[in-house]
């Protein structure tokens, strides 16, 4: 069966906007753990646009310029790069309100369709293997951009792979890396270095999980097939919060509901419901199913879902209509913040492996 998936690096304009929106929400949580936030960010050329609303009970003292510079420095958009975030013209149209967030955060605040998925095993983080692998190569490239042979290149880029899945034999057929390179750097040397990084990552992947078969020489490896890519970031593409939904969820094979995750506090039904659905699916895996699909839909102002669909080999261990009530979900995740659910890390929504193992241990105690 042919499978494929795609991820983008943190320097991609869309992902930069996602991370910046969440960075602002994290700061809001430091001031008020129950803050409300809905933030949209867009970037083009040397302009950065912010809009939406943030509500905290205490006045939120934020220096947006400082946060932008901090994130840009972490990613690699500094004075040494074609994009230097310190030169951004920041247009801040966010409504910063100092009052109780409760009118926005204590009920289902939008209509929404939520999808949760878990499958395979911990070696794929319970994700489809093609999506796990796309995330895996993404992480390896980011690591090499920071302290390896690709240091100084990037940070804008994308990873795409095509694979064949034949039961427990997984073969990568095509691996595509589009990556911003240093200006004036030899394109030939750059592509050779990228190939070496990808090959090393592939060998590590095979050593970790023997289901990945095949030889490196048989993979169609493509690095910047359009030629040198020097002017990346917001000078090559505009960016906006919430565009990479399929990447942020489970890849193109698994249907998604439609609501974006980034730029929303943990009371927003799109985000809260997505975390809860993933947790429910992981719990079904821990109770013995080989795969779990969870679909939930909500109406604004109604705490109980309109409908829940569970697809699983085992009987649901918890009443889904009770589990997916807004108050139940809100209480489940209350007191946690976005540092616990850092979506730019490999591990959709949270550390699924730890969650799975904890549930299995609890099951054994009951037995």
N, C-alpha and C positions, 0 to 999 in steps of 0.2 A: 504494500500500500504506500503510495507516494504521500509524503508529509512535508510541510514547509512552515517556517515561522521567521519572524523578524524582530529585532530590537534596535534601539537607538542609544547612542552614548550620551553621557550627561551634558556634553557640549552641543548637542543638537538644539536648535532654537526652541523647539517645542518642549523638550525635556528641561532645558534651562528655565523656562517659564513655570513648568510644573514644580521644580525644586524650589524656585524663589517664592512661589505662592505658599508652599508648605513651610518654608523657613520663616516666613512672616507669621503663619499660624502658630508655629512652635513658640515664637517669642510672645505671642498673645497668651498662650497657655501658661507661660512663666509668670505672667501678671495675674491671670485669672484662669484656674483649671477648668472652668465651665464656660469659657469664652465661646462666642458665636463668631463664625467667619465664613464668608463666601467671597472669594477673591478671583478675579480674572486678570491675567497678565498677558500682554502682547509685546513683541519686540520686532523691530525692523530697522536695519542699518544702525544708526547711532541713537535711536529713539526707543525708550522703554515706557510702556503705558500700563498703569495700574488702575483698576476700578473694582467696585464691589463694596462690601461693608465689613467692619470688624467691631464687635461690641464686647466691652469688658466692664466689670463693675468698678474697677479702679482705672484711672487715666493711664493709657498705654503710651509709654515714652519710647518711641522707636526712631532710629536713624536709618531710613530706608537706604540712603547712600552707603552707609556702613555695611548693611546686610548684603547689598548687591556686590560690593567690593569683596566681602568675605567669601561669598559663594563663587564669584569669578576667580578668586585666587585659588580656591580649592579645586575647581574644575580645570583651570589652566588658561583662562581668558585674562591675561595680564599684559603688561607693557611689551613683553617679548613676543606676543602673539599678534596676528592680524587684527583680532578683536581684543580691545582693552576695555573692560567694563567700567573703568573709572571715567571713560569719556562719554558714557551714555548720558543723554539728556532725559532725565526721569520726569515723567508727567504723572503725578500722583492724584488720582481722582477717587481714592477710597474714602468712604464715609467712616470716620473714626468716632464712634459713639461711646460715651461713658454712662452706662446705665445697666440695668439687669438684662442679661442675655436670655432669661427664662422665656419671654414671649416667642423666641425663635427656636429654642433648644429642647423644649419639654413636650414635644408632640411630633407626629409625622408631618414634616414641613413641605412635602412635595409628593406628587404621584411618582411612582417609580416601579421599574421591573428589575429584579435582582437575580443574578445567576451565581451559584457556587459550584465548584467542581473539585474533586480529588480522585486520583487514580494512580496506577502503577505502584510506586513504592518510594521509600525515603531517598533512594539514589537519584530520583528525578524530582525530589521535593514534592512528590505527589502531583506533578504536572505532566502534561504530554511530553514525551522525550524530545520532540523537535523544539518545543518552546523552552524546555529546560536547557537544551544545548545552545539555543540562540542566546539565552541569558548567560550561560557559562562562557561562551566565547566573548561576549560583551565584557564580562567582568575581567577576563584575562587580558583583553586589549587595554582596558582602563588601567589595570595594574601596571602594564608595561609602559603606558604613557607617562606614568608618574615616576617610575624608578627603574625602568628597564631599557632595552635597546630602542624603544620608540619614544623615549623621553624627549619632550620638546615638540613632537608632532601632536596632531589633534587640536582641541578635544572634540571637535565635531566629527560625527561618523555614524555609520549604520552597519549592522550585521544581518545577513540573511543566509539561511541554509535550506537546502532541499535534501531530503533523506528518504530511504526506503525502509519501511517497517515490515518485517516478515517474522511474526511472532516475537521471539526473543532475540532476533538478529536485526540489528539496526545499522544501516550503512549510509554514511553521508555521501551524497552524490555531488553536490555543489556547495561551495562555501564562498560567499561574497562579502568582502569588506570594502566599504567606501569610507575613507578616512582622510581628514584634512592633514596636509603635510606642511612642513616648514617652507617658507618662501625661499626659492633659490636652491633647494636641496635636490640632489640627483634623483630623478624619478625612478631610475633603474635600481639604485641602492635602496630607495624607500620600499619598493615592491619586494625586493629580496628580504629585507628586514621584516616586513609584514608577514611574508610567507613563513619565515623561520619562527616567528612568534605563534602563528596559527598552528604550525606543525607541532611545536612543543606542547601547546595546549591540547591538541588532538591526542598526542601520546599520553598525556596525563589523564585525559578523559577515558581512554581505553584501559589504562591501568587501574582506574577507579571502578569501572563498570565494564565487564567483559561482554556485555550485550552490544557494545559498539565495536563492530567488526570492520574489516577492510583495511586496505593499505593507503597510506597518505598519497602515494604517487597516482592512485586511481581517482582521487577527488579532483573535480574541476574547481580549482582555486582562482578566484577573480579578485584582484586588488585594483580599485579605481579604474575600471575598464573604460571610463570616459576620458582618461588622461589625468594629468596633474590637477589636484584639487587643493589650492592654496588659500583662497579667500572663503573661509567657512563661516559658521555662525550666522549672525543676523545680516551679514553682507551677502550671503548666498541664498538665504531663505528667510521668510518671516516665521515667527514662532508664536504659539498661543497655548494657554493652559488647556488641558483636557483633550488634546487631539490624538494621543496615542493609547486609546482605550483598549484595543485588542492586545497590544503589548503589555499593558498594565494588568490585564486579566489573564487569560489562559491561552493566548495565541488564536490563530484563525480557525482552528478545528472546533473549538468550544463556543457555542453561541453566548453572547453577552446581552445584558438587559438594555444598556444604552446610556446609563448615567456615568459621567466622569467621576473620578475619585479625587484628584488633586484640587487644591484650593478650597476644600470644604472641611469644616470642623467635624469631629467625630459624632455629633448629634445629627448630622444631615443624613437622611434616609439612604441616599445613594451610597455613602461611604459606610455608615453603620451597618446597613443591610448586607453590603458586600462582605465585610469582615465576618459578620454572623453566619452568612451562608457558607463561606469557606470553612469556618470553624465546624459547622454542622456536618459538612461533607467529610472533613478530616475525622470527625468522631465516628461517622459511619464506616470509614476505612478501618479505624481502630477496632470496631466491633465485627469486622470480618468481611465487608463487602470488597469486591475487586475494583469497583468504580462507583462513584456517587455523583449524581447531578441533582442540584437543588435549584428550584425556580420559585421566586416569591414576587407577588405584585401588591402594591400599596396604593391607597387613595389618600389625599391630603386630609389631615385632621382625624383620621381613623387609625387607632393604635393597633388593631388586629388586622393582619393581611387580608386582602380580598380573596387571595387564593395561594395555595402552596402545592407544588408538584415535587415529589421525591422519587428519584429513580435509583434503586439500590438493590443489591442481592440479599440484604438483610432487612428485617423489619426495623423501622425507625425506633430508636431507643428513647426518644423524647417526643412529646406531642408537638409537632412543628408549629401549629397555630399558637400554642402557648410560648414556645421558644422564640418565635419571630414577632411577638408583641413588642411594640416600641419600648415600653417600660422595662420589659425583661432584657432586651438587648442593651438598652442604655445603662441599666444597672450592671450588666455583665462587663461592659467596657469602661464604666465610670472610674475615674481616677487614673486612667492610662492616658498617655498623650502620643503624639505622632512619632516620638523617638522610639516607641515600641513597635510602630507599624511603618517603618521607613521603606517606602515603596521603591526607592531607587536602588535598594539592595536585592540580591537574589534571594527569593523567599517570599512568594506572593503573600502579601499582607502581614505575615508574621512568621516566626520560626515554626513551621508546620511539623518538622521532625520532632522537636521537643514536645509539642502538643500531643502528637500521636503516641509517643512513648509514655507520656504521663497517663493518658487514658488507658493504655494497655496495662500499665502497672496497677492502676485503680481497679481494673477488671479482675486482675489476678488476686487482689486483696479480697474482693467480694467472693470469688470462688473458694 
